[in-house]
Amino acid sequence: MYKLRIASKCDQFRRAGFVFTREGRDFHVGELTEPQLRAIAEESMLAVTVLSADEPENDPGAASSDKPAKKVR
C-alpha cells in the first residue's frame, strides 16, 4: 500500500478536515475518503507526493530515505 505525503505551500493550510504545514503530513492511502483525496489533489496550495509503503514516516528526527519519491503536484 502506498502512502501520501501532503505538505502546504504556505505555513499552514486547512483542507478536507486536516491542517497541513510545510513539513508535510503522511497518510496511508486508505485513511482518506474519495472526497478528501479529490479535495486535496485539486488544491493548488498543497503539494502531494506518493511514497512507497516502506519509506519512513515524516518524522523530523528520522533519517531521510535514499529512494526518490514520485511528485504528484
C-alpha positions, 0 to 999 in steps of 0.5 A, spaced: 500 500 500 502 506 498 502 512 502 501 520 501 505 525 503 501 532 503 505 538 505 502 546 504 505 551 500 504 556 505 505 555 513 499 552 514 493 550 510 486 547 512 483 542 507 478 536 507 478 536 515 486 536 516 491 542 517 497 541 513 504 545 514 510 545 510 513 539 513 508 535 510 503 530 513 503 522 511 497 518 510 496 511 508 492 511 502 486 508 505 485 513 511 482 518 506 475 518 503 474 519 495 472 526 497 478 528 501 483 525 496 479 529 490 479 535 495 486 535 496 489 533 489 485 539 486 488 544 491 493 548 488 496 550 495 498 543 497 503 539 494 502 531 494 507 526 493 506 518 493 511 514 497 512 507 497 509 503 503 516 502 506 519 509 506 519 512 513 514 516 516 515 524 516 518 524 522 523 530 523 528 526 527 528 520 522 533 519 517 531 521 510 530 515 505 535 514 499 529 512 494 526 518 490 519 519 491 514 520 485 511 528 485 504 528 484 503 536 484 
